[in-house]
Amino acid sequence: MKQLNPLAAALLCIMVFMGIAAHAQQQQIELPKLEMTVGEIFSTMRQQGFTISHGNNVNLDQQVTLSSKVLTPDQLLKEIGSKAGFDFKRQGDKFIVFPRSRSGQGGQSNGKVTISGYVYDQTSKESLIGVTVFDTVNRTGTSTNLYGFFSYTAVPPVTLRIQSIGFGDTTITALSDQELSLELRPSASVLKAFEVTATQRQETQMSMVTLTPREIEQLPAFMGEPDIIKSLTLLPGISSGNDNSGGFYVRGGGPDQNLVLLDGANIYNSAHAFDLFSTINADAVKRVDLIKGGFPARYGGRLSSVMDIRLREGNMQKLTGEVGLGYLLSSGTIEGPIIKDKVSFLVSGRRTFLDAFSPLITLASSTEDQRLTQRIVFSDITAKINAKLGAKDRVYLSFYNSGDLFKVKETIKVEDDPGVSFEESFTAELKWANRVAAARWNHQFGDKLFLNTTATYSRFNIGISFESEQKGNASGTNFQTNLLTEFSSKIEDYGLQLQFDYYPTSRHSIKYGVGSVWHEFTPGVNTFEQSSSTSEQAIDTLFGDQKLNSLESYAFVEDEIKLSTRLSANVGIHAAGLLVEDEWYPSLQPRISMQYQVSEFWNLRASYAEMTQFIHLLTNSTLGIPLDLWVPATPDALPMQSRQVAIGSSWDIAQGWEFSTEAYYKRMTDLIAYKEGARFTDVQDPWQEKIVTGGTGEAYGAEFLLRKNRGKTTGWAGYTLSWTNRQFDQINGGDAFPYKYDRRHDASVVIMHAFNDRVSVSTSWVYATGNSATFPAATYQALGAFPELDPDLVAFSNNVDVPEYEGRNALRLPSYHRLDIGLNLVKEKKRGVRTWNFSVYNAYIRRNAFFVFVSTEDGYQRSFERFTQSSERKLRQVSAFWIVPSVTYNFKFH
Amino acid sequence: MRTLKLLLFSLSALSIACESDVKGNLGLNDYQNKLVVNAAVSSQRDIVVQLSDSKGILDGEPYSYDPNAIVEMTQGDQRIRLEHTEFGRYVSSERVAAGEQCEVEVTSSLGRASAQDYIPRPVPFQSISLLDSVGTLNLGMVISQLTVTIDDPVGEANYYDLWLYQLGEEDTLQPVIFRSSSLSLDNEATADVLGGGDNFFQEALFTDALFNGQRFTIEFQMVPLFPERPVYVHMKAVSETYYNYLLELDAARKAFQDPFAEPVSVSSNIDGGLGIFGGYALTLDSVSLD
């Protein structure tokens, strides 16, 4: 075979390349008319696949007359640039437009230039959070804030690489001050994650995990519903209690020690239906950051974690929506522009249809004389309006409401004797609700200062009621008695915060601000109503209605400092105080975290943070259902404090593989708990008399995470080794005892595989040491009330069987583990994208203990009662979930 | 309990829950039975010590007792040997003296145990009177007022356990619930049985912190069960150890009935075992409703 001459081959390659380039250069744009505005021309170019980025100082409304309706991009931009006064730079099919009058001129008197602006999703015009803005020359940079804004100052020329997970990147070069509006195109590959190397990541923040909706959608969905909190508990350091326990636990902290923010407003309860689902609808979420340690100074008020949830803003370009239909939970989302490119809205709601199964359950569980009905329903709605008032102002309105209801009614009919009929019914009802609203105003002062003002409202209330009704007829006479007992508890917040983001130089990124929250507590109200047809007197009383108010105020300043090319730090102080019952409790909380870049792929981190919490949650330690009371810190229950130190490291060990590890130690003081024997429903006594105070807590451990972020198969393996305990002088004889959610080992393995764009599977396996529980080891007979009397004279039981406990939380429940599997089938349809999700929760039917009890021959009884005859006793457990398959149909409209 | 059953049924139906045996019993089968010693000792009555054993929570056998245990009580130079009568009950007709410490030692098949406590002196009633129909409660219940006056001993902390009761059918003891605005009680009220939102008690546990060494008058408002029968005022002066035990037992008794109550651990002063060895002195009187 004759070989091609090398020179000829080279020339051939060059010609082919030039031909390709020429073709690219010669790709033409077809315009609808000759008279168009600059903005219309840019839109046309985008529709035809080009990316146009420009600053706010490009006049989009300027009318231009074109020489032709068919031009190449370069010709077009040259032509309109000469008329509208701007220049442009091209990078492939991306164009950066900047005013001609400023090119090559200006900047600051110190010779530096500032590039600022916003970064958006090209398709929806949603602002993008946490986008890396990296100076490829100076090897430093910044990132966009919560509203997509960034500012970077350096000596020109400045070349910035803009990149974010799930999006294509872009690079801009600036010689003068620029105000930009950049757009990133969503990446074709679903998880184009962590191409940002360790060097380029600009956050010093350690102990933080971030989830985007795209990542959440890839994880196994419980009952077909992507769940934010369940997804987070698959990561080290974050655990769920167990099935149906409610809440999540971070580094040994309690469920009350997590600050959950939805667009800046506090959410007090994060679980629907005993932790079946999170109260947060993933369809409406843009991003979730969970910080476990090294808390930046802008956050405060909780000891153990901050979950900052940012809602999406709504598509500014077109009306889109999504519908999800599942047999247990269905959802719908609609979003779109109210005024294109200026005002958008988003509304997303979910509702369960478990109540549709109620008649079946009633049919299966009822007999001729006994009828059992139940109603279980929960729902939530999220809504947002986002408005651009100008180049420098933006307003957001957010609203969220969720509710849960569990109702059971048992009716028994008796008609044994002739002429006598009797019916007794007993109804138990449990309900709780969250309501949150936030109004925010963003204003940009120049190119280095950004202000966010947020006003918030939050309310959480729970209620439990028991109603008994007896009615009947005896010898022709009707009778009826009613008894109703209700318990309710509520907390309401009104908040205001101002936060400034200031970017003076490339080495400093400063946040500072002030805020206040007015808390209104109604820890417990009891209502009692009784009436009888045989008595004229009726009872209707309300007691325990003790309201408490408190004002929590704070100020903070933090600086993200680039000390050198390798060393950066976030240093800050959070100063807070609580005014309650004429007492003032100040708190100064230093925060520091540092990162040292050992190499491009390896960093070391350390942090120290002090936190103060001015609010307590009294948690019932027996039943894991949300019958918790929020109460303020008072002179009787001082604010809680914590100090946490953490060290860690992360390696990009190979392309697409990352390993990270952290160790932490946290000490908590001034904890409170219910005292022994206390009953939360007993509101006759103030809650302050039912608690023990001055408790301490300790939590320490190590977390490990190995993560693969590239390729068709992605996922991670996480492991946490930890200890956490509590100590109160009045509990457990003053000895320290394990915290209820002390889990020595916690592991998870998550694997996701995309066969192609249409078919993907995911599995997750979790393992955890069983929770601690207070359970009697034995019983014995106690001395009765009247030991000096003849026992035969005492009508009620003179001797009582009492439990012997080997210690508070001394029993370790069986280990918890389960496997979840999910399959997604995606198909592009004419009007949108259809997805079938098939999921199995607890695929190998592990019976994880929700709680344990002693069963005697008579069934479920008090385990303390002992008979005079031998009886068989067994240790039994109730498992909340057996195996739960689900099928969900989801359709996203274009 | 019914409430709990209904809520759990709801939970089960919701979550396709199931019940099953716990594998391995979580080590609860490893429990070693302990000697239980229960005795309330007074200078006014025969000495009675009840022995039994504790049983593991998964042990379905009834409590057992050792009829051959050696039970001895010591007070100063006095040493009293108790004899077994029946069902683990050891008795002596000898009396201990009030105002002194007393100790018990038990040697049984379950091991050895001992305890000591103080035997209080009786605190007599200075006066006791009853007024009928001082008011009515919700649903037309009639309230009577009982007034009791005592002289609290000087120079020492005193602890009291008080009950009101009547004798019902076959002379069985029936507690009478009451409330008092003159007493600061350490125990919890009985549940709001009358629906009035008021705190009614079945038992009063209180100390002399507010009236140490003084004459003190206690007024009770009560609802007698049998208007025609006398009301007994049963007041024990108890040792501090016995008092704390009664408080814990009262809390534990109430917690048993409520699935939402925090668990209560009842402490013991028996060294080498479980139970209570407590000293008391009884003052008992009755008054009739005329």
Chai-1 contact restraints between the chains, C-beta under 6 A:
chainA,res_idxA,chainB,res_idxB,connection_type,confidence,min_distance_angstrom,max_distance_angstrom,comment,restraint_id
A,I361,B,A13,contact,1.0,0.0,6.0,A-B,restraint_1
A,Q374,B,S10,contact,1.0,0.0,6.0,A-B,restraint_2
A,I376,B,L14,contact,1.0,0.0,6.0,A-B,restraint_3
A,F406,B,S10,contact,1.0,0.0,6.0,A-B,restraint_4
A,V408,B,L6,contact,1.0,0.0,6.0,A-B,restraint_5
A,V408,B,S10,contact,1.0,0.0,6.0,A-B,restraint_6
A,A428,B,T3,contact,1.0,0.0,6.0,A-B,restraint_7
A,A428,B,L6,contact,1.0,0.0,6.0,A-B,restraint_8
A,A428,B,L7,contact,1.0,0.0,6.0,A-B,restraint_9
A,F466,B,T3,contact,1.0,0.0,6.0,A-B,restraint_10
A,F528,B,G195,contact,1.0,0.0,6.0,A-B,restraint_11
A,Q530,B,G195,contact,1.0,0.0,6.0,A-B,restraint_12
A,S535,B,L139,contact,1.0,0.0,6.0,A-B,restraint_13
A,Q537,B,L139,contact,1.0,0.0,6.0,A-B,restraint_14
A,I539,B,N138,contact,1.0,0.0,6.0,A-B,restraint_15
A,I539,B,G195,contact,1.0,0.0,6.0,A-B,restraint_16
A,T541,B,G197,contact,1.0,0.0,6.0,A-B,restraint_17
A,F543,B,G197,contact,1.0,0.0,6.0,A-B,restraint_18
A,N620,B,F260,contact,1.0,0.0,6.0,A-B,restraint_19
A,S621,B,E262,contact,1.0,0.0,6.0,A-B,restraint_20
A,Y674,B,E262,contact,1.0,0.0,6.0,A-B,restraint_21
A,E676,B,E262,contact,1.0,0.0,6.0,A-B,restraint_22
A,E676,B,V264,contact,1.0,0.0,6.0,A-B,restraint_23
A,G677,B,A251,contact,1.0,0.0,6.0,A-B,restraint_24
A,G677,B,A255,contact,1.0,0.0,6.0,A-B,restraint_25
A,G677,B,E262,contact,1.0,0.0,6.0,A-B,restraint_26
A,G677,B,V264,contact,1.0,0.0,6.0,A-B,restraint_27
A,A678,B,E262,contact,1.0,0.0,6.0,A-B,restraint_28
A,R679,B,D258,contact,1.0,0.0,6.0,A-B,restraint_29
A,R679,B,F260,contact,1.0,0.0,6.0,A-B,restraint_30
A,R679,B,A261,contact,1.0,0.0,6.0,A-B,restraint_31
A,F680,B,F260,contact,1.0,0.0,6.0,A-B,restraint_32
A,T681,B,F260,contact,1.0,0.0,6.0,A-B,restraint_33
A,T774,B,P263,contact,1.0,0.0,6.0,A-B,restraint_34
A,P776,B,I57,contact,1.0,0.0,6.0,A-B,restraint_35
A,A777,B,Y31,contact,1.0,0.0,6.0,A-B,restraint_36
A,A778,B,Y31,contact,1.0,0.0,6.0,A-B,restraint_37
A,A778,B,S54,contact,1.0,0.0,6.0,A-B,restraint_38
A,A778,B,K55,contact,1.0,0.0,6.0,A-B,restraint_39
A,A778,B,G56,contact,1.0,0.0,6.0,A-B,restraint_40
A,A778,B,I57,contact,1.0,0.0,6.0,A-B,restraint_41
A,Y780,B,V36,contact,1.0,0.0,6.0,A-B,restraint_42
A,Y780,B,S54,contact,1.0,0.0,6.0,A-B,restraint_43
A,Y780,B,L274,contact,1.0,0.0,6.0,A-B,restraint_44
A,Q781,B,S52,contact,1.0,0.0,6.0,A-B,restraint_45
A,Q781,B,Y63,contact,1.0,0.0,6.0,A-B,restraint_46
A,A782,B,L249,contact,1.0,0.0,6.0,A-B,restraint_47
A,L783,B,N38,contact,1.0,0.0,6.0,A-B,restraint_48
A,L783,B,I276,contact,1.0,0.0,6.0,A-B,restraint_49
A,P787,B,A40,contact,1.0,0.0,6.0,A-B,restraint_50
A,E788,B,R45,contact,1.0,0.0,6.0,A-B,restraint_51
A,E788,B,L282,contact,1.0,0.0,6.0,A-B,restraint_52
A,L793,B,T172,contact,1.0,0.0,6.0,A-B,restraint_53
A,L793,B,L173,contact,1.0,0.0,6.0,A-B,restraint_54
A,V794,B,L173,contact,1.0,0.0,6.0,A-B,restraint_55
A,A795,B,T172,contact,1.0,0.0,6.0,A-B,restraint_56
A,A795,B,L173,contact,1.0,0.0,6.0,A-B,restraint_57
A,A795,B,Q174,contact,1.0,0.0,6.0,A-B,restraint_58
A,V802,B,A252,contact,1.0,0.0,6.0,A-B,restraint_59
A,V802,B,V266,contact,1.0,0.0,6.0,A-B,restraint_60
A,E804,B,S54,contact,1.0,0.0,6.0,A-B,restraint_61
A,Y805,B,S265,contact,1.0,0.0,6.0,A-B,restraint_62
A,R847,B,S20,contact,1.0,0.0,6.0,A-B,restraint_63
A,V852,B,V22,contact,1.0,0.0,6.0,A-B,restraint_64
A,V854,B,I57,contact,1.0,0.0,6.0,A-B,restraint_65
A,T868,B,P62,contact,1.0,0.0,6.0,A-B,restraint_66
A,S870,B,G60,contact,1.0,0.0,6.0,A-B,restraint_67
A,S870,B,E61,contact,1.0,0.0,6.0,A-B,restraint_68
A,S871,B,G60,contact,1.0,0.0,6.0,A-B,restraint_69
A,E872,B,G60,contact,1.0,0.0,6.0,A-B,restraint_70
A,R873,B,L58,contact,1.0,0.0,6.0,A-B,restraint_71
A,R873,B,G60,contact,1.0,0.0,6.0,A-B,restraint_72
A,K874,B,D21,contact,1.0,0.0,6.0,A-B,restraint_73
A,L875,B,V22,contact,1.0,0.0,6.0,A-B,restraint_74
A,L875,B,N25,contact,1.0,0.0,6.0,A-B,restraint_75
A,L875,B,L58,contact,1.0,0.0,6.0,A-B,restraint_76
A,R876,B,E19,contact,1.0,0.0,6.0,A-B,restraint_77
A,R876,B,D21,contact,1.0,0.0,6.0,A-B,restraint_78
A,Q877,B,V22,contact,1.0,0.0,6.0,A-B,restraint_79
A,V878,B,A17,contact,1.0,0.0,6.0,A-B,restraint_80
A,V878,B,E19,contact,1.0,0.0,6.0,A-B,restraint_81
A,S879,B,A17,contact,1.0,0.0,6.0,A-B,restraint_82
A,S879,B,C18,contact,1.0,0.0,6.0,A-B,restraint_83
A,A880,B,S15,contact,1.0,0.0,6.0,A-B,restraint_84
A,A880,B,A17,contact,1.0,0.0,6.0,A-B,restraint_85
A,F881,B,S15,contact,1.0,0.0,6.0,A-B,restraint_86
A,W882,B,I16,contact,1.0,0.0,6.0,A-B,restraint_87
A,W882,B,C18,contact,1.0,0.0,6.0,A-B,restraint_88
